Amino acid sequence: MAHFLKEENTSKDIIRYRYSGLTKQQLEDQLQEMFFASGYKEAGIVNNRTIYEKGDRTMRILFGAFVKYYKFVLLVEVDNEDVIANVMRATSGMSGGIIGRDQVTGEVIHLGQLMKQI
């Protein structure tokens, strides 16, 4: 059963989706599973925000767009009966130049498509 309701104020820097029929913990668990299945690792939790990374930052700086590196911050909030997931990009991709920036933008789009399936 799909729980995705609608997209709210999404841009190339942030994904904001509203879900129903889930608790905050259930949505956090499903999003964590989605990130792990996509090759991300949990890099930490700061102020109820979970940080996910994929790739190697040092290698990205050394070799630019030839090495992929993504970093996103997840914040899940409760709004009345619904739960809102905010995924914000935490890296610009500029260490990979214009190609790197476009790679990060493409990854935002990819994550958004995966999140709509929840």
KOLLOVO-819542 format. One record per residue: residue number from 1; residue in three letters; x, y, z of N, C-alpha, C in turn. Coordinates in pm, 1 decimal. Layout:
% residues N
atom k NUM&r ala&n_x X&n_y Y&n_z Z&ca_x X&ca_y Y&ca_z Z&c_x X&c_y Y&c_z Z
...
% end
This chain:
% residues 118
atom k 1&r met&n_x 83.2&n_y -117.3&n_z 0.0&ca_x 0.0&ca_y 0.0&ca_z 0.0&c_x 88.5&c_y 124.7&c_z 0.0
atom k 2&r ala&n_x 64.4&n_y 214.0&n_z -93.6&ca_x 142.1&ca_y 337.3&ca_z -102.4&c_x 92.7&c_y 437.0&c_z 1.3
atom k 3&r his&n_x 185.0&n_y 498.8&n_z 70.0&ca_x 152.5&ca_y 595.8&ca_z 173.9&c_x 179.4&c_y 739.8&c_z 128.7
atom k 4&r phe&n_x 245.5&n_y 754.3&n_z 13.1&ca_x 278.9&ca_y 886.6&ca_z -37.8&c_x 152.1&c_y 963.7&c_z -71.3
atom k 5&r leu&n_x 141.3&n_y 1086.8&n_z -19.7&ca_x 25.0&ca_y 1171.5&ca_z -47.6&c_x 54.5&c_y 1276.3&c_z -152.4
atom k 6&r lys&n_x 155.0&n_y 1362.3&n_z -123.5&ca_x 184.9&ca_y 1468.3&ca_z -218.0&c_x 322.7&c_y 1527.7&c_z -193.7
atom k 7&r glu&n_x 366.7&n_y 1598.3&n_z -294.6&ca_x 494.4&ca_y 1668.2&ca_z -292.6&c_x 468.9&c_y 1811.5&c_z -245.2
atom k 8&r glu&n_x 554.7&n_y 1860.7&n_z -157.9&ca_x 539.8&ca_y 1996.8&ca_z -105.8&c_x 671.9&c_y 2072.7&c_z -117.9
atom k 9&r asn&n_x 671.4&n_y 2183.7&n_z -186.8&ca_x 787.5&ca_y 2274.2&ca_z -193.9&c_x 918.9&c_y 2203.6&c_z -225.8
atom k 10&r thr&n_x 918.6&n_y 2115.5&n_z -322.2&ca_x 1039.5&ca_y 2044.1&ca_z -360.9&c_x 1118.3&c_y 2128.0&c_z -461.0
atom k 11&r ser&n_x 1251.2&n_y 2126.4&n_z -445.9&ca_x 1338.7&ca_y 2197.4&ca_z -538.7&c_x 1457.7&c_y 2107.9&c_z -569.1
atom k 12&r lys&n_x 1558.9&n_y 2164.2&n_z -634.3&ca_x 1677.6&ca_y 2083.1&ca_z -663.5&c_x 1763.9&c_y 2061.9&c_z -539.1
atom k 13&r asp&n_x 1731.1&n_y 2131.3&n_z -429.6&ca_x 1807.5&ca_y 2118.6&ca_z -305.3&c_x 1735.9&c_y 2041.3&c_z -195.9
atom k 14&r ile&n_x 1604.6&n_y 2030.2&n_z -205.7&ca_x 1527.6&ca_y 1966.5&ca_z -98.0&c_x 1409.6&c_y 1889.2&c_z -155.6
atom k 15&r ile&n_x 1382.2&n_y 1776.2&n_z -92.8&ca_x 1263.7&ca_y 1696.7&ca_z -123.5&c_x 1175.8&c_y 1705.3&c_z 0.5
atom k 16&r arg&n_x 1050.3&n_y 1740.3&n_z -18.1&ca_x 956.3&ca_y 1749.1&ca_z 95.1&c_x 828.3&c_y 1677.8&c_z 52.6
atom k 17&r tyr&n_x 808.2&n_y 1558.1&n_z 109.9&ca_x 693.5&ca_y 1475.2&ca_z 74.5&c_x 608.3&c_y 1448.8&c_z 198.1
atom k 18&r arg&n_x 478.1&n_y 1444.2&n_z 176.0&ca_x 380.3&ca_y 1417.5&ca_z 281.8&c_x 329.4&c_y 1274.3&c_z 266.0
atom k 19&r tyr&n_x 321.2&n_y 1202.8&n_z 379.1&ca_x 275.5&ca_y 1064.2&ca_z 381.9&c_x 161.2&c_y 1049.0&c_z 481.7
atom k 20&r ser&n_x 76.0&n_y 949.5&n_z 458.1&ca_x -30.5&ca_y 919.0&ca_z 555.0&c_x -29.9&c_y 769.7&c_z 582.8
atom k 21&r gly&n_x -89.9&n_y 732.0&n_z 695.0&ca_x -101.1&ca_y 590.8&ca_z 730.5&c_x 25.5&c_y 531.6&c_z 788.7
atom k 22&r leu&n_x 121.2&n_y 616.1&n_z 826.1&ca_x 246.9&ca_y 571.2&ca_z 886.1&c_x 274.9&c_y 652.9&c_z 1011.6
atom k 23&r thr&n_x 345.9&n_y 592.0&n_z 1104.4&ca_x 397.0&ca_y 669.2&ca_z 1217.2&c_x 531.3&c_y 729.5&c_z 1175.9
atom k 24&r lys&n_x 578.7&n_y 821.6&n_z 1255.4&ca_x 709.3&ca_y 882.8&ca_z 1228.2&c_x 818.7&c_y 776.4&c_z 1225.2
atom k 25&r gln&n_x 815.0&n_y 685.2&n_z 1321.9&ca_x 917.4&ca_y 580.3&ca_z 1329.2&c_x 911.4&c_y 486.6&c_z 1208.1
atom k 26&r gln&n_x 790.1&n_y 450.3&n_z 1165.5&ca_x 775.5&ca_y 362.7&ca_z 1048.9&c_x 833.5&c_y 428.5&c_z 923.7
atom k 27&r leu&n_x 805.6&n_y 558.9&n_z 905.5&ca_x 858.4&ca_y 628.8&ca_z 788.9&c_x 1009.9&c_y 640.6&c_z 796.7
atom k 28&r glu&n_x 1061.6&n_y 672.1&n_z 913.8&ca_x 1207.2&ca_y 679.0&ca_z 929.9&c_x 1272.4&c_y 545.9&c_z 896.7
atom k 29&r asp&n_x 1211.0&n_y 435.6&n_z 941.7&ca_x 1265.2&ca_y 302.6&ca_z 913.7&c_x 1262.6&c_y 271.7&c_z 764.6
atom k 30&r gln&n_x 1152.6&n_y 305.4&n_z 697.2&ca_x 1142.1&ca_y 278.7&ca_z 553.5&c_x 1239.9&c_y 364.2&c_z 473.7
atom k 31&r leu&n_x 1258.3&n_y 488.6&n_z 515.4&ca_x 1354.0&ca_y 575.1&ca_z 446.5&c_x 1496.7&c_y 527.8&c_z 470.3
atom k 32&r gln&n_x 1525.2&n_y 483.0&n_z 591.8&ca_x 1658.0&ca_y 428.9&ca_z 620.3&c_x 1684.8&c_y 306.6&c_z 532.0
atom k 33&r glu&n_x 1587.9&n_y 219.8&n_z 521.2&ca_x 1600.5&ca_y 101.4&ca_z 435.4&c_x 1624.3&c_y 142.7&c_z 290.0
atom k 34&r met&n_x 1554.3&n_y 246.0&n_z 243.2&ca_x 1571.2&ca_y 295.8&ca_z 106.6&c_x 1713.1&c_y 348.7&c_z 85.9
atom k 35&r phe&n_x 1762.6&n_y 427.8&n_z 181.9&ca_x 1898.3&ca_y 481.4&ca_z 170.1&c_x 2001.3&c_y 368.4&c_z 169.7
atom k 36&r phe&n_x 1987.4&n_y 272.3&n_z 261.3&ca_x 2082.6&ca_y 160.7&ca_z 268.1&c_x 2080.5&c_y 79.2&c_z 139.0
atom k 37&r ala&n_x 1960.5&n_y 54.3&n_z 84.9&ca_x 1949.3&ca_y -21.9&ca_z -40.0&c_x 2012.4&c_y 52.3&c_z -157.3
atom k 38&r ser&n_x 2022.0&n_y 184.2&n_z -146.7&ca_x 2082.1&ca_y 266.1&ca_z -252.8&c_x 2232.5&c_y 285.8&c_z -231.9
atom k 39&r gly&n_x 2288.5&n_y 220.2&n_z -131.1&ca_x 2432.0&ca_y 226.2&ca_z -109.3&c_x 2478.8&c_y 333.8&c_z -13.4
atom k 40&r tyr&n_x 2388.5&n_y 397.9&n_z 56.6&ca_x 2424.9&ca_y 501.3&ca_z 153.1&c_x 2458.4&c_y 438.5&c_z 287.4
atom k 41&r lys&n_x 2534.2&n_y 512.5&n_z 366.1&ca_x 2560.1&ca_y 472.1&ca_z 504.5&c_x 2519.0&c_y 588.1&c_z 594.7
atom k 42&r glu&n_x 2482.6&n_y 554.8&n_z 716.2&ca_x 2444.2&ca_y 657.3&ca_z 812.3&c_x 2571.1&c_y 720.2&c_z 868.6
atom k 43&r ala&n_x 2583.8&n_y 851.7&n_z 853.8&ca_x 2704.5&ca_y 921.7&ca_z 897.5&c_x 2687.1&c_y 988.1&c_z 1033.2
atom k 44&r gly&n_x 2566.0&n_y 986.1&n_z 1086.3&ca_x 2543.5&ca_y 1044.9&ca_z 1217.6&c_x 2404.7&c_y 1103.6&c_z 1230.9
atom k 45&r ile&n_x 2373.8&n_y 1144.0&n_z 1354.1&ca_x 2245.1&ca_y 1208.4&ca_z 1383.5&c_x 2274.9&c_y 1335.6&c_z 1461.1
atom k 46&r val&n_x 2224.0&n_y 1448.1&n_z 1411.0&ca_x 2243.7&ca_y 1577.7&ca_z 1474.3&c_x 2108.9&c_y 1648.2&c_z 1480.9
atom k 47&r asn&n_x 2064.7&n_y 1683.9&n_z 1600.9&ca_x 1937.7&ca_y 1755.2&ca_z 1620.0&c_x 1820.1&c_y 1685.6&c_z 1550.8
atom k 48&r asn&n_x 1805.6&n_y 1556.6&n_z 1574.2&ca_x 1697.6&ca_y 1475.5&ca_z 1514.7&c_x 1704.3&c_y 1466.5&c_z 1362.4
atom k 49&r arg&n_x 1816.9&n_y 1502.3&n_z 1305.5&ca_x 1838.3&ca_y 1491.3&ca_z 1161.0&c_x 1940.7&c_y 1381.5&c_z 1136.2
atom k 50&r thr&n_x 1906.3&n_y 1288.8&n_z 1048.3&ca_x 1997.3&ca_y 1179.4&ca_z 1016.2&c_x 2074.8&c_y 1215.5&c_z 889.9
atom k 51&r ile&n_x 2204.7&n_y 1196.2&n_z 894.4&ca_x 2291.3&ca_y 1228.7&ca_z 781.0&c_x 2329.3&c_y 1098.7&c_z 711.4
atom k 52&r tyr&n_x 2308.8&n_y 1096.4&n_z 579.1&ca_x 2344.0&ca_y 980.2&ca_z 497.0&c_x 2448.7&c_y 1021.8&c_z 394.4
atom k 53&r glu&n_x 2549.2&n_y 935.7&n_z 376.4&ca_x 2656.0&ca_y 961.0&ca_z 279.4&c_x 2673.4&c_y 841.0&c_z 187.6
atom k 54&r lys&n_x 2718.9&n_y 871.2&n_z 67.1&ca_x 2751.3&ca_y 766.9&ca_z -30.0&c_x 2875.4&c_y 813.2&c_z -104.5
atom k 55&r gly&n_x 2977.8&n_y 731.4&n_z -105.1&ca_x 3101.3&ca_y 767.6&ca_z -173.3&c_x 3206.9&c_y 816.5&c_z -76.4
atom k 56&r asp&n_x 3315.4&n_y 868.4&n_z -133.1&ca_x 3431.4&ca_y 910.7&ca_z -54.5&c_x 3461.1&c_y 1057.9&c_z -83.3
atom k 57&r arg&n_x 3448.2&n_y 1141.8&n_z 16.7&ca_x 3467.4&ca_y 1286.6&ca_z 1.1&c_x 3610.1&c_y 1320.2&c_z -41.5
atom k 58&r thr&n_x 3707.9&n_y 1257.0&n_z 20.5&ca_x 3847.7&ca_y 1285.4&ca_z -12.5&c_x 3877.8&c_y 1250.6&c_z -157.0
atom k 59&r met&n_x 3831.3&n_y 1135.4&n_z -200.7&ca_x 3853.7&ca_y 1094.1&ca_z -339.8&c_x 3781.3&c_y 1187.9&c_z -435.9
atom k 60&r arg&n_x 3665.2&n_y 1237.6&n_z -395.4&ca_x 3590.1&ca_y 1331.6&ca_z -479.0&c_x 3669.9&c_y 1460.0&c_z -498.5
atom k 61&r ile&n_x 3732.4&n_y 1507.9&n_z -390.7&ca_x 3812.9&ca_y 1629.8&ca_z -400.5&c_x 3934.6&c_y 1606.4&c_z -490.1
atom k 62&r leu&n_x 3997.0&n_y 1490.6&n_z -476.2&ca_x 4116.9&ca_y 1460.8&ca_z -556.1&c_x 4087.1&c_y 1435.9&c_z -703.7
atom k 63&r phe&n_x 3978.9&n_y 1360.9&n_z -731.4&ca_x 3953.6&ca_y 1317.6&ca_z -868.9&c_x 3829.5&c_y 1378.5&c_z -932.7
atom k 64&r gly&n_x 3763.5&n_y 1468.4&n_z -861.7&ca_x 3649.7&ca_y 1540.7&ca_z -918.8&c_x 3533.7&c_y 1450.2&c_z -954.7
atom k 65&r ala&n_x 3472.2&n_y 1477.8&n_z -1067.4&ca_x 3349.2&ca_y 1409.8&ca_z -1109.0&c_x 3368.7&c_y 1261.4&c_z -1139.4
atom k 66&r phe&n_x 3493.3&n_y 1215.3&n_z -1144.9&ca_x 3517.5&ca_y 1072.6&ca_z -1169.5&c_x 3478.2&c_y 987.1&c_z -1048.9
atom k 67&r val&n_x 3468.6&n_y 1049.3&n_z -933.0&ca_x 3430.0&ca_y 979.4&ca_z -810.1&c_x 3300.6&c_y 1041.1&c_z -759.5
atom k 68&r lys&n_x 3200.9&n_y 957.2&n_z -735.1&ca_x 3072.4&ca_y 1007.3&ca_z -687.3&c_x 3073.3&c_y 1021.8&c_z -535.8
atom k 69&r tyr&n_x 3013.3&n_y 1131.5&n_z -489.3&ca_x 2998.8&ca_y 1155.2&ca_z -346.4&c_x 2868.6&c_y 1230.9&c_z -324.7
atom k 70&r tyr&n_x 2783.9&n_y 1175.4&n_z -238.9&ca_x 2656.5&ca_y 1238.6&ca_z -207.0&c_x 2640.1&c_y 1242.4&c_z -55.7
atom k 71&r lys&n_x 2580.6&n_y 1349.8&n_z -8.1&ca_x 2553.0&ca_y 1363.3&ca_z 134.4&c_x 2417.1&c_y 1432.0&c_z 148.1
atom k 72&r phe&n_x 2326.6&n_y 1366.6&n_z 221.7&ca_x 2191.7&ca_y 1418.3&ca_z 241.6&c_x 2154.7&c_y 1414.3&c_z 389.1
atom k 73&r val&n_x 2066.8&n_y 1505.1&n_z 427.3&ca_x 2017.1&ca_y 1513.2&ca_z 564.2&c_x 1868.3&c_y 1482.2&c_z 562.2
atom k 74&r leu&n_x 1824.5&n_y 1391.2&n_z 647.5&ca_x 1684.7&ca_y 1350.9&ca_z 656.5&c_x 1624.3&c_y 1402.9&c_z 786.3
atom k 75&r leu&n_x 1510.2&n_y 1470.1&n_z 773.1&ca_x 1433.3&ca_y 1516.3&ca_z 888.2&c_x 1289.3&c_y 1472.3&c_z 866.8
atom k 76&r val&n_x 1234.7&n_y 1398.5&n_z 963.5&ca_x 1096.4&ca_y 1352.3&ca_z 955.7&c_x 1017.3&c_y 1425.1&c_z 1064.4
atom k 77&r glu&n_x 905.4&n_y 1485.3&n_z 1023.3&ca_x 821.9&ca_y 1563.7&ca_z 1114.9&c_x 678.6&c_y 1512.4&c_z 1110.8
atom k 78&r val&n_x 607.3&n_y 1531.7&n_z 1220.9&ca_x 465.8&ca_y 1496.1&ca_z 1227.6&c_x 383.9&c_y 1623.5&c_z 1210.4
atom k 79&r asp&n_x 281.8&n_y 1617.0&n_z 1123.3&ca_x 192.3&ca_y 1730.5&ca_z 1100.1&c_x 48.9&c_y 1678.2&c_z 1102.4
atom k 80&r asn&n_x -18.4&n_y 1699.3&n_z 1214.6&ca_x -153.9&ca_y 1646.3&ca_z 1236.1&c_x -153.9&c_y 1495.2&c_z 1218.1
atom k 81&r glu&n_x -229.1&n_y 1444.0&n_z 1122.3&ca_x -237.9&ca_y 1299.1&ca_z 1098.1&c_x -129.7&c_y 1249.2&c_z 1003.0
atom k 82&r asp&n_x -58.9&n_y 1341.4&n_z 938.0&ca_x 38.7&ca_y 1304.4&ca_z 835.5&c_x 181.0&c_y 1312.7&c_z 889.3
atom k 83&r val&n_x 272.5&n_y 1255.2&n_z 812.8&ca_x 414.1&ca_y 1261.9&ca_z 844.2&c_x 484.0&c_y 1321.9&c_z 722.4
atom k 84&r ile&n_x 574.7&n_y 1415.5&n_z 746.9&ca_x 644.8&ca_y 1483.1&ca_z 638.5&c_x 791.5&c_y 1444.4&c_z 642.8
atom k 85&r ala&n_x 844.2&n_y 1403.9&n_z 527.6&ca_x 985.6&ca_y 1370.4&ca_z 514.5&c_x 1054.7&c_y 1481.9&c_z 436.9
atom k 86&r asn&n_x 1161.1&n_y 1534.9&n_z 494.8&ca_x 1243.5&ca_y 1637.2&ca_z 430.6&c_x 1380.8&c_y 1577.6&c_z 405.9
atom k 87&r val&n_x 1423.3&n_y 1573.3&n_z 282.0&ca_x 1558.2&ca_y 1528.3&ca_z 248.5&c_x 1628.5&c_y 1646.9&c_z 184.3
atom k 88&r met&n_x 1733.0&n_y 1695.6&n_z 250.9&ca_x 1805.9&ca_y 1812.9&ca_z 203.3&c_x 1945.7&c_y 1772.3&c_z 160.2
atom k 89&r arg&n_x 1990.1&n_y 1826.0&n_z 50.3&ca_x 2125.7&ca_y 1792.3&ca_z 8.9&c_x 2223.7&c_y 1869.9&c_z 95.4
atom k 90&r ala&n_x 2326.9&n_y 1800.5&n_z 139.7&ca_x 2425.2&ca_y 1859.4&ca_z 231.0&c_x 2558.5&c_y 1880.6&c_z 162.4
atom k 91&r thr&n_x 2563.2&n_y 1857.5&n_z 32.9&ca_x 2682.7&ca_y 1884.5&ca_z -46.2&c_x 2637.7&c_y 1942.1&c_z -179.3
atom k 92&r ser&n_x 2713.3&n_y 2036.9&n_z -229.3&ca_x 2674.3&ca_y 2102.3&ca_z -354.6&c_x 2719.1&c_y 2024.2&c_z -476.8
atom k 93&r gly&n_x 2822.2&n_y 1942.8&n_z -460.6&ca_x 2877.4&ca_y 1870.0&ca_z -574.1&c_x 2983.2&c_y 1949.2&c_z -648.6
atom k 94&r met&n_x 3010.8&n_y 2070.5&n_z -604.7&ca_x 3105.3&ca_y 2155.8&ca_z -677.5&c_x 3248.1&c_y 2103.8&c_z -676.7
atom k 95&r ser&n_x 3282.3&n_y 2013.7&n_z -584.3&ca_x 3416.0&ca_y 1955.8&ca_z -587.6&c_x 3434.3&c_y 1869.9&c_z -712.4
atom k 96&r gly&n_x 3324.7&n_y 1837.6&n_z -779.6&ca_x 3330.1&ca_y 1765.5&ca_z -906.7&c_x 3301.6&c_y 1857.1&c_z -1024.0
atom k 97&r gly&n_x 3304.2&n_y 1988.9&n_z -999.5&ca_x 3278.2&ca_y 2085.5&ca_z -1106.7&c_x 3131.7&c_y 2084.9&c_z -1146.8
atom k 98&r ile&n_x 3106.4&n_y 2133.2&n_z -1265.9&ca_x 2968.1&ca_y 2139.5&ca_z -1315.7&c_x 2910.0&c_y 1999.0&c_z -1330.4
atom k 99&r ile&n_x 2992.5&n_y 1905.6&n_z -1373.0&ca_x 2945.7&ca_y 1766.7&ca_z -1386.2&c_x 2907.1&c_y 1712.9&c_z -1248.7
atom k 100&r gly&n_x 2988.2&n_y 1740.8&n_z -1148.0&ca_x 2958.8&ca_y 1695.9&ca_z -1011.9&c_x 2831.6&c_y 1756.3&c_z -958.1
atom k 101&r arg&n_x 2810.2&n_y 1884.0&n_z -985.2&ca_x 2687.3&ca_y 1950.1&ca_z -940.8&c_x 2565.8&c_y 1884.7&c_z -1006.1
atom k 102&r asp&n_x 2577.1&n_y 1855.3&n_z -1134.8&ca_x 2466.9&ca_y 1789.4&ca_z -1205.7&c_x 2443.4&c_y 1647.6&c_z -1153.7
atom k 103&r gln&n_x 2550.9&n_y 1579.2&n_z -1113.0&ca_x 2535.9&ca_y 1445.2&ca_z -1055.3&c_x 2454.3&c_y 1452.0&c_z -926.6
atom k 104&r val&n_x 2481.1&n_y 1550.4&n_z -842.3&ca_x 2408.1&ca_y 1564.4&ca_z -716.5&c_x 2261.9&c_y 1597.9&c_z -744.2
atom k 105&r thr&n_x 2236.7&n_y 1686.6&n_z -839.4&ca_x 2099.1&ca_y 1720.4&ca_z -876.6&c_x 2026.0&c_y 1596.7&c_z -928.4
atom k 106&r gly&n_x 2093.9&n_y 1515.1&n_z -1007.9&ca_x 2035.3&ca_y 1390.8&ca_z -1057.7&c_x 2004.1&c_y 1293.7&c_z -945.3
atom k 107&r glu&n_x 2088.4&n_y 1291.0&n_z -844.2&ca_x 2065.3&ca_y 1202.4&ca_z -729.9&c_x 1945.0&c_y 1249.2&c_z -648.7
atom k 108&r val&n_x 1924.6&n_y 1380.4&n_z -638.3&ca_x 1805.1&ca_y 1433.2&ca_z -570.2&c_x 1680.5&c_y 1383.2&c_z -641.8
atom k 109&r ile&n_x 1680.9&n_y 1389.9&n_z -773.3&ca_x 1566.8&ca_y 1342.8&ca_z -852.8&c_x 1545.5&c_y 1193.3&c_z -832.0
atom k 110&r his&n_x 1654.7&n_y 1116.5&n_z -832.3&ca_x 1646.7&ca_y 971.1&ca_z -812.6&c_x 1588.3&c_y 937.0&c_z -675.0
atom k 111&r leu&n_x 1636.7&n_y 1003.3&n_z -570.2&ca_x 1584.5&ca_y 978.2&ca_z -436.5&c_x 1436.2&c_y 1014.3&c_z -428.1
atom k 112&r gly&n_x 1398.1&n_y 1123.0&n_z -493.0&ca_x 1257.7&ca_y 1163.3&ca_z -494.5&c_x 1168.8&c_y 1057.3&c_z -556.8
atom k 113&r gln&n_x 1216.7&n_y 996.1&n_z -664.7&ca_x 1139.0&ca_y 889.8&ca_z -729.1&c_x 1124.9&c_y 768.8&c_z -636.3
atom k 114&r leu&n_x 1232.4&n_y 734.8&n_z -567.1&ca_x 1226.5&ca_y 622.6&ca_z -472.6&c_x 1131.8&c_y 652.7&c_z -357.1
atom k 115&r met&n_x 1134.4&n_y 775.7&n_z -309.9&ca_x 1049.8&ca_y 813.9&ca_z -195.9&c_x 901.0&c_y 811.5&c_z -231.1
atom k 116&r lys&n_x 867.4&n_y 835.3&n_z -355.4&ca_x 727.1&ca_y 831.8&ca_z -396.4&c_x 670.1&c_y 691.4&c_z -393.1
atom k 117&r gln&n_x 756.0&n_y 590.1&n_z -389.4&ca_x 710.9&ca_y 450.9&ca_z -387.7&c_x 678.5&c_y 401.5&c_z -247.2
atom k 118&r ile&n_x 707.3&n_y 482.7&n_z -146.9&ca_x 680.2&ca_y 441.7&ca_z -8.6&c_x 532.2&c_y 461.4&c_z 20.8
% end
